[in-house]
């Protein structure tokens, strides 16, 4: 009985060119992005990094239509989940689902205010990051708690930590992988699958971030019964420090040298399209693969507006172990 609020936590991204630089500033101001850097130094460096990174980032977003579609898809996923929750609610229950972006708008505070003003008595924080990491899940959950304290709002609170091998998530991702493999194999090809996850600085992993292990749990669940050959690689690194390996840019030439001719790339750490999928995978690495002589390069779609995804979120939310 009562009114239940759900806040979907996501990363966020600029909607147009004018938002690229302020988005980057918000990104680099996060202590879990510039991990280990003292706050005074981080606040000095964040605007400089935003300024220097903005031109290249703006080009990447221009190549995918001018901005990230993540907000559109997150709103659609939230709407789908809200419909399901209210459809299956018992008498006297009502659900409202809002969204909060860690590094852009609508921010976490505005999502919480929407749920408070609606009258939510119980609140679930549900990160849209299947695999836990300091820079995504921990940062988002801590910000939500901080804003709740500032608001003086104390609903009955539940936090979903992560869901890297949840059967509902794995089932949908494996279905999309199988569908993509079937199309890629139609002409007799035997594609190799690269599972690609967003990378992370090794120093963060050494500080206790469990992200790599959670990614490996996802892969282990996905490859059960998979007949194709596969490997795991990491994308989206930046800077000179060491990040999780193998890097995707190194995995492609390794596979080419081993005789692989057809590739299917399966993104793991994204539930909606963003610059990492639409530009980095679909444009940058597709071109690199063609230059290396691969015959085909296919990418498993992320969930976006797939009607099968809100039921996954509902199962994750209702699973007390998640």
GIMO-V54089 format. One record per backbone hydrogen bond with DSSP energy under -1.0 kcal/mol. CO is the residue of the C=O (numbers start at 0). NH is the residue of the N-H. E is the energy in kcal/mol with one decimal. If there is no record, write none. Layout:
{{CO & NH & E} {CO & NH & E}}
This chain:
{{1 & 93 & -1.8} {2 & 120 & -2.7} {2 & 121 & -1.7} {3 & 95 & -2.2} {4 & 123 & -2.3} {5 & 97 & -3.0} {6 & 125 & -2.7} {7 & 99 & -2.5} {8 & 127 & -3.1} {9 & 101 & -2.8} {10 & 102 & -2.6} {13 & 67 & -3.4} {15 & 18 & -1.9} {16 & 19 & -1.4} {18 & 22 & -2.0} {19 & 23 & -2.4} {20 & 24 & -2.2} {21 & 25 & -2.2} {22 & 26 & -2.4} {23 & 27 & -2.9} {24 & 28 & -1.2} {26 & 29 & -1.3} {29 & 32 & -1.5} {29 & 33 & -2.0} {32 & 34 & -1.1} {33 & 36 & -1.7} {37 & 41 & -2.7} {38 & 42 & -2.5} {39 & 43 & -1.0} {40 & 44 & -2.4} {41 & 45 & -2.7} {44 & 48 & -2.8} {45 & 49 & -2.4} {46 & 50 & -2.0} {47 & 51 & -2.5} {48 & 52 & -2.5} {49 & 53 & -1.4} {52 & 56 & -2.4} {53 & 57 & -2.9} {54 & 58 & -1.6} {55 & 59 & -2.0} {56 & 60 & -2.5} {57 & 61 & -2.3} {58 & 62 & -1.8} {60 & 65 & -3.3} {61 & 64 & -1.4} {68 & 72 & -2.0} {69 & 73 & -2.7} {70 & 74 & -2.5} {71 & 75 & -1.9} {72 & 76 & -2.6} {73 & 77 & -2.5} {74 & 78 & -2.5} {75 & 79 & -2.2} {76 & 80 & -2.3} {77 & 81 & -2.5} {78 & 82 & -2.1} {79 & 83 & -1.9} {80 & 84 & -2.7} {81 & 85 & -2.2} {82 & 86 & -2.2} {83 & 87 & -2.0} {89 & 92 & -2.1} {91 & 1 & -2.3} {93 & 3 & -3.2} {95 & 5 & -2.4} {97 & 7 & -2.9} {99 & 9 & -2.1} {105 & 100 & -3.0} {106 & 110 & -1.8} {107 & 111 & -2.2} {108 & 112 & -2.5} {109 & 113 & -1.9} {110 & 114 & -1.6} {111 & 115 & -2.7} {112 & 116 & -2.9} {113 & 117 & -1.3} {114 & 119 & -2.3} {120 & 155 & -2.1} {121 & 4 & -3.5} {122 & 157 & -2.4} {123 & 6 & -2.8} {124 & 159 & -2.7} {125 & 8 & -1.8} {129 & 162 & -2.3} {132 & 137 & -2.2} {133 & 138 & -1.6} {135 & 139 & -2.4} {136 & 140 & -2.8} {137 & 141 & -2.5} {138 & 142 & -2.0} {139 & 143 & -2.2} {140 & 144 & -2.3} {141 & 145 & -2.5} {142 & 146 & -2.5} {143 & 147 & -2.3} {144 & 148 & -2.2} {145 & 149 & -2.2} {146 & 150 & -2.3} {147 & 151 & -1.0} {147 & 152 & -1.7} {155 & 122 & -3.4} {157 & 124 & -2.7} {165 & 169 & -2.8} {166 & 170 & -2.5} {167 & 171 & -1.9} {168 & 172 & -2.5} {169 & 173 & -2.8} {170 & 174 & -1.8} {171 & 175 & -2.3} {172 & 176 & -2.2} {173 & 177 & -3.0} {174 & 178 & -2.3} {175 & 179 & -2.0} {176 & 180 & -2.8} {177 & 181 & -2.3} {178 & 182 & -1.7} {179 & 183 & -2.6} {180 & 184 & -1.9} {182 & 185 & -1.0} {184 & 187 & -2.3} {191 & 263 & -2.5} {192 & 230 & -1.9} {193 & 265 & -3.0} {194 & 232 & -2.7} {195 & 267 & -2.6} {196 & 234 & -2.3} {199 & 243 & -1.9} {200 & 203 & -1.1} {200 & 204 & -1.4} {201 & 205 & -2.8} {203 & 208 & -1.8} {204 & 207 & -1.9} {209 & 213 & -2.0} {210 & 214 & -2.6} {211 & 215 & -2.5} {212 & 216 & -1.6} {213 & 217 & -1.9} {214 & 218 & -2.3} {215 & 219 & -2.6} {216 & 220 & -1.9} {217 & 221 & -2.1} {218 & 222 & -2.4} {222 & 225 & -2.4} {228 & 192 & -2.7} {230 & 194 & -2.9} {232 & 196 & -1.9} {233 & 247 & -2.5} {234 & 198 & -3.3} {241 & 201 & -2.4} {245 & 233 & -2.4} {246 & 249 & -1.2} {246 & 250 & -2.0} {247 & 251 & -1.9} {249 & 253 & -1.5} {250 & 254 & -2.4} {251 & 255 & -2.3} {252 & 256 & -2.4} {253 & 257 & -1.2} {254 & 259 & -2.0} {255 & 258 & -1.2} {260 & 294 & -2.6} {260 & 295 & -1.3} {261 & 191 & -2.7} {262 & 297 & -2.5} {263 & 193 & -2.7} {264 & 299 & -3.0} {265 & 195 & -2.0} {270 & 303 & -1.3} {273 & 277 & -2.7} {274 & 278 & -1.6} {274 & 279 & -2.2} {275 & 280 & -1.1} {276 & 281 & -2.3} {278 & 282 & -1.5} {278 & 283 & -2.8} {279 & 284 & -2.7} {282 & 286 & -2.0} {283 & 287 & -1.9} {284 & 288 & -2.4} {285 & 289 & -2.0} {286 & 290 & -2.3} {287 & 291 & -1.5} {288 & 293 & -2.1} {289 & 292 & -1.2} {295 & 262 & -1.9} {297 & 264 & -3.2} {302 & 305 & -3.3} {305 & 308 & -2.2} {308 & 312 & -2.1} {309 & 313 & -2.4} {310 & 314 & -2.2} {311 & 315 & -2.7} {312 & 316 & -2.9} {313 & 317 & -2.1} {318 & 321 & -1.6} {321 & 161 & -1.4}}
